[in-house]
Amino acid sequence: MSTFLTNVFAGLALGSTYALVALGFVVIFKSTGVINFAQGGLLALGAYLGYTFSNNLALAFGVAVLLACLSAAVVGAGVERLVLRRMVGQPPFAVIMITIGLLFVIEPLITAIWGFDNLPLDNPWNLRTVEVAGLVLGVRDLWTIGLTAVVVVAFFLFFRFTAFGLAMRATAFDPEAALAQGISARKVYAVSWAIAAALATLGGITLAAGPGGLSPSISFIALAAFPAMILGGLDSPAGAVLGGVIIGLAEALTRGYQDELFAWAGSNVSVIVPYVLMIVILLIRPYGLLGTKDVRRI
Amino acid sequence: MAGRPRAHRNLVRGYEQDLRLFGSPLSRVGLAAMLVTLLVLPTVVQDDFWLSVLIYSGITAIGAIGLNLLTGYCGQISLGHAFFIGAGAYCAALVGGEAGLPLPVWLLASAVVGALLGGLIGPFALRLRGHYLAIVTLGLIFVGEHLWRNLRDVTGGNNGTSVLAQPEIGPVDLGALEVAGENYSRNQGWFWLVWVLVAVVALLAKNLVRTRPGRALRAVRDHDQAAEVIGVRAGRYKIGAFMVSSAVAAVAGALFGAYQQHVTPDEWTLLLSIQYIAIIIVGGLGTIFGSILGAVFVGALPALIDEYSDAIPGVSSSAGGDGVISVFALNQAIFGLLIVLFLVFEPRGLAGIWFRVKAYFKAWPFSY
């Protein structure tokens, strides 16, 4: 039982990270209609910036995280302004390829600046654990789950109760009508990229604070957040969180029971579990658990 | 002067003439020049490095034609091209290597396997469009990688497997060609084999896209529902495009494996798919000619960078060496940059530039 609970806990922590990244996807998709494959690059960039602020400049961890999120947000908005703005109105193929191209430009940039080696991120959580009711829980995992919960609540409050949140929802719903009401679509686009980049950075830093440390392959985690987004529904923030948690749980449980239950499927099955789940979901409910059903008119 | 004036070279008189691929005298000269180059080039350039670069470009051109049929003509985004290429290579290892069957058999076998796999993935394209299809085919890459690493009997796991398929047609062994007492090296034989196959695949693809299926594919690309309204079975053509595209990809994979003689699962990653996408974007979406052009430009890049990594400042030849950026990372960055720059500034690719130049001279001295 306790192994099961430990696995569930690990899954929740992993799922929280996925949820953060997937939330970023959804923000961009809802407001601009773009699926941002470069999210992984922004995630890695943010995490490495966090490393620079925390290790090299020896800032307090909280400050470093905040600064990293802010600078990643600036980069995100800059990318939108410089590249994506030119692609408004282009077919999805071109836009998807642009973001993939960006991913493949950002990754080498990161390795060129910070190198290929694993870097240990200075953080107050480290490998400390606390014991709750007989369960050994990692402090980092607790923080990840807690931070995600806070961010998700803040996110929903922002969209529900602030004027700019309303403007973003209006733009997502009908860009032209929103423009007619005097909402600046440019500002909305830039802010959604900034929010997505900040969310990705937070996800990246919580990951990098874990046992693996920081390595360029961290950007792949964002690819695994795609299934989370699809599972929840492309245009549903609540779905992104739900999908993230489900995918995280599934991955952690498969990893936990690899030897007992999944030995037949080869080693490291947990890596592909998100994708397999995604394919199954797409066959049953193509619009995801909470997404809007796509009605096509001629 | 007496007599009837000669018709202008661009005048088309009748369907038969219109259907000719090489109709005008100038393009026939071009065709002849290409054929002569194909025959003579390996005897002029005997250097193994340059020949291998050209062979890899040719193999890549075949795969790129396949992807262009799917993405450029039918408009289906596939990030899973590397999966089919890998499948082709392993099929060549089994049929050509272990069973020891001749060239036509292992090429056809890979094509059939590729078509079958494409037929399995194709139905996804019926339910999913645009974004979703891109993500599912991304999943295919990861699931495929897992398969290649774990199906040790076929793929040799992480260590890879030897592909001992030989380029033999009956008594002729293209790996050690002997014509009229003259011996040709392995690379020379492979050059002829690969580029003849490029020509064959290009011709097949060209004829496919300028007849009914091709028009149907483009109709599906531009608006699949409108296509259905005018009587095109969009579903059938989408699956068909997937099958043809992956069959061609598998042939390219089989050639790749057999030429390289050893393949590991590390080769069929997302980067390979991205390389192919970069090729068709740089070459020109929706043109067969562009796929080949793109393959020669982009396909040769990794090999050239690898060869001249010492000469480029700031590039280290290994991940641990000095220098700002590794060869691998540089390749990645170049593919990414090419995709972004071409999509933003020249969406029709190199082929688009070529057509503009051609149109200019065709109408010369008038500007339109």
Chai-1 contact restraints between the chains, C-beta under 6 A:
chainA,res_idxA,chainB,res_idxB,connection_type,confidence,min_distance_angstrom,max_distance_angstrom,comment,restraint_id
A,I35,B,H131,contact,1.0,0.0,6.0,A-B,restraint_1
A,R86,B,V344,contact,1.0,0.0,6.0,A-B,restraint_2
A,P92,B,G130,contact,1.0,0.0,6.0,A-B,restraint_3
A,F93,B,I77,contact,1.0,0.0,6.0,A-B,restraint_4
A,A94,B,L343,contact,1.0,0.0,6.0,A-B,restraint_5
A,I96,B,A134,contact,1.0,0.0,6.0,A-B,restraint_6
A,M97,B,I339,contact,1.0,0.0,6.0,A-B,restraint_7
A,M97,B,L343,contact,1.0,0.0,6.0,A-B,restraint_8
A,I98,B,V340,contact,1.0,0.0,6.0,A-B,restraint_9
A,I98,B,L343,contact,1.0,0.0,6.0,A-B,restraint_10
A,G101,B,G336,contact,1.0,0.0,6.0,A-B,restraint_11
A,G101,B,I339,contact,1.0,0.0,6.0,A-B,restraint_12
A,G101,B,V340,contact,1.0,0.0,6.0,A-B,restraint_13
A,F104,B,Q332,contact,1.0,0.0,6.0,A-B,restraint_14
A,F104,B,F335,contact,1.0,0.0,6.0,A-B,restraint_15
A,F104,B,G336,contact,1.0,0.0,6.0,A-B,restraint_16
A,V105,B,A333,contact,1.0,0.0,6.0,A-B,restraint_17
A,V105,B,G336,contact,1.0,0.0,6.0,A-B,restraint_18
A,V105,B,L337,contact,1.0,0.0,6.0,A-B,restraint_19
A,P108,B,A329,contact,1.0,0.0,6.0,A-B,restraint_20
A,P108,B,Q332,contact,1.0,0.0,6.0,A-B,restraint_21
A,P108,B,A333,contact,1.0,0.0,6.0,A-B,restraint_22
A,T111,B,A329,contact,1.0,0.0,6.0,A-B,restraint_23
A,A112,B,V324,contact,1.0,0.0,6.0,A-B,restraint_24
A,A112,B,I325,contact,1.0,0.0,6.0,A-B,restraint_25
A,F116,B,A319,contact,1.0,0.0,6.0,A-B,restraint_26
A,F226,B,I135,contact,1.0,0.0,6.0,A-B,restraint_27
A,G266,B,N150,contact,1.0,0.0,6.0,A-B,restraint_28
A,I272,B,F142,contact,1.0,0.0,6.0,A-B,restraint_29
A,I272,B,V143,contact,1.0,0.0,6.0,A-B,restraint_30
A,I272,B,H146,contact,1.0,0.0,6.0,A-B,restraint_31
A,Y275,B,G139,contact,1.0,0.0,6.0,A-B,restraint_32
A,Y275,B,F142,contact,1.0,0.0,6.0,A-B,restraint_33
A,Y275,B,V143,contact,1.0,0.0,6.0,A-B,restraint_34
A,M278,B,G139,contact,1.0,0.0,6.0,A-B,restraint_35
A,I279,B,G139,contact,1.0,0.0,6.0,A-B,restraint_36
A,P286,B,R127,contact,1.0,0.0,6.0,A-B,restraint_37
A,I298,B,Q225,contact,1.0,0.0,6.0,A-B,restraint_38
